[in-house]
Amino acid sequence: MNKIKIAIVGMGNCASSLIQGIHYYEDNNSKEAIGLMHWDIGGYTPNDIEVVAAFDVDKRKVGKSIDEAIFAKPNCTTVFQEDIPNYDVEVKMGHVLDGVADHMSNYDEDYTFVVSKQEPVDVVKELKDSGAEILVNYLPVGSEKAARFYAECALDAGIAYINCMPVFIVSDPEWDAKFKEKGIPIVGDDIKAQIGATITHRTLANLFKDRGVKLDRTYQINTGGNTDFLNMLNRDRLDSKKVSKTEAVQSVLDERMDDRDIHIGPSDYVPWQEDNKLCFLRMEGRTFGDVPMNIELRLSVEDSPNSAGCVIDAIRCCKLGLERGIGGQLTSISAYTMKHPPIQFNDDEAYENVERFIEGELER
C-alpha cells in the first residue's frame, strides 16, 4: 500500500513520540505490538505513516532534519526509540502569530521556546510541494490565531486537517462547511490520551451514573514539567482547554453539574516532572440511602506517548476518509480520540462507531 504522507506543525514532545512510534513498530506484528488500540486500520499499520513536511519556530529545530529536531531542546519526553533513520526533510520556519506566550521568555532556554529569526516560509507551497495529504496540528495551548491560520493553509493546499489542540475548529460548523465543500476530512478537537486524566475521569463518571450514585462534586488537577504546562501558566490561554476537558466529563452525565461543583484544568508547572503528568482526581457522591462516599485517585503517565497512541489511529482513519471522498467532520474517530469532538458519544459508543467506520459500515 502507499504511505500516508503527513505534515506536522509543532515539533515538540508529541511529534517526537509519534515519530518514534512510527519506527518503533516497524519490525512488529499484530501479536507483538504493545500499546496500540489498532494494529491495522483499513490495511494501514503504524509504519505506513511517513512525515514529509514539518514546521516549527524554535531556532534549535528550524533548519534541522526531522530526526534531529525531535530530540532537540526543549523536548523532554521519554526516548523509547533511539534508532531513527535520517530524514531528508528539513523543519521549516513556521508563522509565530500567537503560538508563543510572552511569559515563556522569562525561563531558561532548556525549558522554553527560543524563536528563530528566520523568515516564515510559504506554508501552502511547502505543503503542496511535499505531497502531504494530512496536516497534524500540535501547536501550544492558546494558539488560537495560529491554529486557524494552519487550518486555512490545509484548506488552500487541499489536504486533511487533524487538530490535536484545544481550539474549536473541527467542532465549529463554519469550518466543517468549508472542508466539506472541498471534500476534505477533518478530525478534532484536542487530543485525548490512551489512558489519561480525561478518559479515566469520564469512565469513573459513567460508572457513578450506571451504578446509581449521585455525583455531587469533582475536581481534576494536573501538574507536569513539559513546555505545555509551562505555556499554560498564562491562564489567559486556558479558556478553551478548560472547556474542552470539562465538557468531556459533563457529556457522560445525565444532568450537567453546576460550574461551582466541577473543576477540571491544569494546575501547575513542576520542571523536574518533565513529560510526566500527574493527575489528582477526587469525586464525591451519594449512594444507597443518600449515604456519602468519595474516590481519590492519583494517575501518573508519560504525557506525549500517551497522546501519540490516539493520534496514530486518527491519522489512519483520516486517510480512509480521504480514500472514500468524505468531506468535513469525521465524527466517529473524533469522538474516540478527541476531548471536544463535533458530537460527544459515551466511550463504548465511540469505540463501536470507529469499528464500524473502519469496516465501511458507518459513513463518517
C-alpha positions as CSV (number, residue, x, y, z in Angstrom):
1,M,0.0,0.0,0.0
2,N,1.0,3.6,-0.5
3,K,2.4,5.5,2.5
4,I,0.2,8.0,4.4
5,K,2.0,11.3,3.9
6,I,1.6,13.7,6.7
7,A,2.9,17.2,7.6
8,I,3.3,18.3,11.3
9,V,3.2,21.8,12.7
10,G,4.9,21.9,16.1
11,M,7.9,19.6,16.5
12,G,7.5,19.2,20.3
13,N,7.2,16.2,22.6
14,C,4.0,14.9,21.0
15,A,5.6,15.0,17.5
16,S,8.7,13.3,18.9
17,S,6.6,10.5,20.4
18,L,4.6,10.0,17.3
19,I,7.6,9.8,15.0
20,Q,9.4,7.5,17.5
21,G,6.4,5.3,17.5
22,I,6.2,5.0,13.7
23,H,9.7,3.5,13.7
24,Y,9.2,1.5,16.9
25,Y,6.5,-0.6,15.4
26,E,8.4,-1.2,12.1
27,D,9.5,-4.7,13.0
28,N,6.4,-5.7,15.0
29,N,3.3,-7.6,14.0
30,S,-0.2,-7.6,15.4
31,K,0.7,-10.1,18.2
32,E,3.9,-8.4,19.2
33,A,2.8,-4.8,19.2
34,I,2.2,-3.4,22.6
35,G,0.4,-0.1,23.3
36,L,-1.7,0.2,20.1
37,M,-5.5,0.4,20.1
38,H,-5.4,-0.8,16.5
39,W,-2.6,-2.6,14.7
40,D,-4.4,-2.5,11.3
41,I,-6.8,0.2,10.1
42,G,-8.0,-0.3,6.6
43,G,-4.8,-2.1,5.7
44,Y,-2.6,0.6,7.2
45,T,-0.2,-0.2,10.0
46,P,1.7,2.4,12.0
47,N,4.9,2.2,9.9
48,D,2.8,3.1,6.8
49,I,2.8,6.8,8.0
50,E,5.5,9.0,6.5
51,V,6.3,12.5,7.7
52,V,7.1,14.6,4.5
53,A,6.9,18.2,5.9
54,A,7.4,19.8,9.3
55,F,7.1,23.3,10.7
56,D,8.3,24.9,14.0
57,V,9.6,28.3,15.2
58,D,12.3,27.3,17.6
59,K,15.9,28.0,16.4
60,R,17.1,24.7,17.7
61,K,14.7,22.8,15.3
62,V,14.2,25.1,12.3
63,G,16.7,24.1,9.6
64,K,17.4,20.7,11.2
65,S,16.3,17.4,9.7
66,I,13.3,15.8,11.4
67,D,15.3,13.0,13.1
68,E,17.5,15.7,14.8
69,A,14.6,18.1,15.6
70,I,12.5,15.6,17.6
71,F,15.3,15.2,20.2
72,A,16.3,18.9,20.4
73,K,15.5,21.1,23.4
74,P,13.1,21.9,25.0
75,N,11.7,18.4,24.2
76,C,11.9,16.2,27.2
77,T,9.7,13.2,26.6
78,T,10.9,9.6,27.1
79,V,13.1,8.3,24.3
80,F,11.8,4.8,23.6
81,Q,13.1,4.5,20.0
82,E,16.7,5.9,19.7
83,D,17.2,4.5,16.2
84,I,15.5,6.9,13.9
85,P,16.6,6.9,10.2
86,N,17.9,10.0,8.6
87,Y,15.1,12.1,7.3
88,D,15.7,14.0,4.1
89,V,13.1,16.5,5.4
90,E,14.0,19.9,6.8
91,V,12.0,21.5,9.5
92,K,10.8,24.8,8.0
93,M,10.2,28.1,9.8
94,G,6.5,28.5,10.6
95,H,4.4,31.5,11.5
96,V,4.6,32.5,15.2
97,L,1.4,34.6,15.4
98,D,0.1,33.8,19.0
99,G,1.9,30.5,19.2
100,V,4.5,31.7,21.8
101,A,3.2,33.2,25.1
102,D,5.1,36.3,26.3
103,H,5.9,34.8,29.7
104,M,7.9,31.9,28.1
105,S,10.8,34.3,27.6
106,N,11.3,34.5,31.4
107,Y,12.5,30.9,31.7
108,D,15.8,29.1,30.9
109,E,16.3,28.1,27.3
110,D,16.4,24.4,28.2
111,Y,12.7,24.6,29.2
112,T,11.2,27.1,26.9
113,F,10.9,28.2,23.2
114,V,13.6,30.2,21.6
115,V,12.1,31.8,18.5
116,S,14.2,31.6,15.3
117,K,15.0,34.9,13.4
118,Q,14.4,33.2,10.1
119,E,11.6,34.4,7.9
120,P,8.4,32.2,7.8
121,V,8.0,30.1,4.7
122,D,5.0,29.9,2.4
123,V,3.2,27.1,4.2
124,V,0.8,26.3,1.5
125,K,3.5,26.0,-1.1
126,E,5.5,23.7,1.2
127,L,2.5,21.5,1.8
128,K,1.8,21.2,-1.9
129,D,5.5,20.6,-2.8
130,S,5.9,17.9,-0.1
131,G,2.9,15.8,-1.3
132,A,1.4,15.8,2.2
133,E,-2.2,14.5,2.5
134,I,-2.8,15.4,6.1
135,L,-1.6,18.3,8.3
136,V,-1.4,17.4,12.0
137,N,-1.6,20.4,14.4
138,Y,0.5,20.1,17.5
139,L,0.6,23.9,18.4
140,P,0.7,25.0,22.1
141,V,-2.5,25.6,24.0
142,G,-3.8,29.1,23.4
143,S,-2.6,29.4,19.8
144,E,-6.0,30.5,18.6
145,K,-4.8,32.6,15.6
146,A,-2.1,30.1,14.6
147,A,-4.4,27.1,14.7
148,R,-6.8,28.9,12.4
149,F,-4.0,30.0,10.1
150,Y,-2.8,26.5,9.6
151,A,-6.4,25.2,9.1
152,E,-6.7,27.7,6.3
153,C,-3.3,26.5,4.9
154,A,-4.7,23.0,4.8
155,L,-7.8,24.2,3.0
156,D,-5.8,26.1,0.5
157,A,-3.4,23.2,-0.1
158,G,-6.4,20.8,-0.4
159,I,-5.3,18.4,2.4
160,A,-6.9,17.0,5.5
161,Y,-6.5,18.6,9.0
162,I,-6.2,16.9,12.4
163,N,-6.5,19.4,15.2
164,C,-4.8,18.0,18.3
165,M,-5.1,21.1,20.4
166,P,-8.0,22.9,22.1
167,V,-9.0,25.5,19.5
168,F,-12.5,24.7,18.3
169,I,-12.2,24.2,14.6
170,V,-13.4,20.8,13.7
171,S,-16.3,21.2,16.1
172,D,-17.2,24.5,14.5
173,P,-20.0,24.2,11.9
174,E,-18.5,27.0,9.8
175,W,-15.1,25.3,9.5
176,D,-16.9,22.0,8.9
177,A,-18.8,23.6,5.9
178,K,-15.5,24.9,4.4
179,F,-13.8,21.5,4.5
180,K,-17.0,19.7,3.4
181,E,-17.3,21.9,0.4
182,K,-13.8,20.9,-0.7
183,G,-14.3,17.3,0.1
184,I,-11.5,17.2,2.7
185,P,-11.9,15.3,6.0
186,I,-11.1,16.8,9.4
187,V,-10.6,15.3,12.8
188,G,-10.6,17.1,16.2
189,D,-10.6,18.9,18.6
190,D,-8.0,18.4,21.4
191,I,-6.4,15.0,21.6
192,K,-7.2,12.6,24.4
193,A,-4.6,10.2,25.8
194,Q,-5.0,6.4,25.6
195,I,-5.2,6.2,29.4
196,G,-5.1,9.7,30.7
197,A,-6.9,12.1,33.0
198,T,-9.8,12.7,30.7
199,I,-10.7,9.1,29.8
200,T,-10.2,8.0,33.4
201,H,-12.5,10.8,34.7
202,R,-15.1,10.0,32.1
203,T,-15.0,6.3,32.9
204,L,-15.5,6.9,36.6
205,A,-18.3,9.4,36.0
206,N,-20.0,6.9,33.8
207,L,-19.6,4.2,36.4
208,F,-21.2,6.5,39.0
209,K,-24.2,7.0,36.7
210,D,-24.6,3.4,35.8
211,R,-24.4,2.3,39.4
212,G,-27.0,4.8,40.6
213,V,-24.5,7.1,42.5
214,K,-25.3,10.8,42.5
215,L,-22.1,12.7,41.7
216,D,-22.1,15.9,43.7
217,R,-18.7,17.4,43.3
218,T,-15.5,16.6,41.4
219,Y,-12.1,18.0,40.6
220,Q,-9.2,17.1,38.3
221,I,-5.9,18.8,38.9
222,N,-2.9,18.2,36.7
223,T,0.8,19.0,37.0
224,G,3.7,18.5,34.6
225,G,7.1,19.8,33.6
226,N,7.0,20.0,29.8
227,T,6.5,23.1,27.7
228,D,2.8,22.5,27.6
229,F,2.5,23.1,31.3
230,L,4.9,26.0,31.3
231,N,2.9,27.6,28.5
232,M,-0.3,27.1,30.5
233,L,1.0,29.2,33.4
234,N,-0.6,32.0,31.4
235,R,-4.2,31.5,32.5
236,D,-5.4,33.7,29.7
237,R,-4.6,30.9,27.3
238,L,-6.6,28.3,29.1
239,D,-10.3,29.1,28.3
240,S,-10.7,26.6,25.5
241,K,-8.6,24.0,27.3
242,K,-10.8,24.1,30.4
243,V,-14.0,24.0,28.3
244,S,-12.7,21.0,26.3
245,K,-11.7,19.0,29.4
246,T,-14.8,19.9,31.4
247,E,-17.2,19.1,28.5
248,A,-15.5,15.7,28.0
249,V,-16.7,14.8,31.5
250,Q,-20.0,16.7,31.6
251,S,-21.1,14.9,28.4
252,V,-21.3,11.5,30.0
253,L,-23.6,12.7,32.8
254,D,-27.4,12.6,32.7
255,E,-27.5,16.0,34.3
256,R,-24.9,18.8,33.9
257,M,-23.1,19.6,37.1
258,D,-23.2,23.2,38.4
259,D,-20.0,25.1,37.4
260,R,-19.2,25.5,41.1
261,D,-19.1,21.7,41.7
262,I,-16.8,20.7,38.8
263,H,-13.2,21.9,38.4
264,I,-11.1,20.4,35.7
265,G,-7.9,22.0,34.4
266,P,-4.1,22.3,34.6
267,S,-2.8,23.4,37.9
268,D,0.9,24.0,38.0
269,Y,4.3,23.6,36.3
270,V,6.9,21.4,38.0
271,P,10.1,21.4,35.9
272,W,11.6,18.2,37.3
273,Q,8.5,16.2,36.2
274,E,9.5,16.9,32.6
275,D,7.0,15.0,30.3
276,N,5.5,13.1,33.2
277,K,2.0,14.2,34.0
278,L,0.4,13.7,37.4
279,C,-3.4,13.8,37.8
280,F,-5.1,14.2,41.1
281,L,-8.8,13.4,40.9
282,R,-11.5,13.5,43.5
283,M,-15.2,12.5,43.1
284,E,-17.8,13.0,45.9
285,G,-21.1,11.3,45.6
286,R,-24.1,9.7,47.4
287,T,-25.0,6.0,47.3
288,F,-28.0,4.0,48.6
289,G,-29.9,5.8,51.4
290,D,-28.2,9.2,50.5
291,V,-25.0,7.9,52.2
292,P,-21.9,9.8,51.1
293,M,-18.8,8.3,49.5
294,N,-15.8,9.6,47.7
295,I,-12.9,8.4,45.4
296,E,-9.5,9.9,45.3
297,L,-7.1,8.8,42.5
298,R,-3.5,9.7,41.5
299,L,-2.6,8.9,37.9
300,S,1.0,9.2,36.6
301,V,1.6,9.0,32.8
302,E,4.2,10.0,30.3
303,D,2.1,12.6,28.6
304,S,3.3,12.6,24.9
305,P,3.5,8.9,24.1
306,N,0.0,8.6,25.7
307,S,-1.4,11.1,23.1
308,A,0.5,9.5,20.2
309,G,-1.4,6.3,20.8
310,C,-4.6,8.1,19.8
311,V,-3.1,10.3,17.0
312,I,-1.7,7.2,15.2
313,D,-5.3,6.0,14.9
314,A,-6.7,9.4,13.9
315,I,-4.2,9.7,11.1
316,R,-5.1,6.3,9.6
317,C,-8.8,6.9,9.9
318,C,-8.3,10.3,8.3
319,K,-6.6,8.5,5.4
320,L,-9.7,6.3,5.0
321,G,-11.8,9.4,4.9
322,L,-9.6,10.8,2.0
323,E,-9.9,7.5,0.1
324,R,-13.6,7.5,0.5
325,G,-14.0,11.1,-0.6
326,I,-15.6,12.2,2.7
327,G,-15.5,16.0,3.3
328,G,-15.9,17.7,6.7
329,Q,-16.0,16.2,10.2
330,L,-15.1,12.5,10.8
331,T,-17.4,12.2,13.9
332,S,-16.5,8.6,14.9
333,I,-12.7,8.9,15.2
334,S,-13.1,12.4,16.6
335,A,-15.3,11.2,19.4
336,Y,-13.0,8.3,20.1
337,T,-9.7,10.2,20.2
338,M,-10.6,13.9,21.0
339,K,-11.9,15.7,24.1
340,H,-14.1,18.2,22.2
341,P,-15.4,16.4,19.1
342,P,-18.3,17.6,17.0
343,I,-20.5,15.0,18.6
344,Q,-19.9,13.5,22.0
345,F,-20.6,9.8,22.4
346,N,-20.0,7.7,25.5
347,D,-16.8,5.7,25.2
348,D,-18.4,2.4,24.4
349,E,-20.4,4.0,21.6
350,A,-17.4,5.9,20.3
351,Y,-15.4,2.6,20.1
352,E,-18.2,0.8,18.3
353,N,-18.6,3.7,15.8
354,V,-14.9,3.6,15.0
355,E,-15.0,-0.1,14.4
356,R,-18.0,0.4,12.0
357,F,-16.3,3.3,10.3
358,I,-13.1,1.2,9.7
359,E,-15.2,-1.6,8.2
360,G,-17.1,0.9,6.0
361,E,-20.4,0.4,7.7
362,L,-20.6,4.0,9.0
363,E,-20.2,6.9,6.7
364,R,-18.1,9.2,9.0
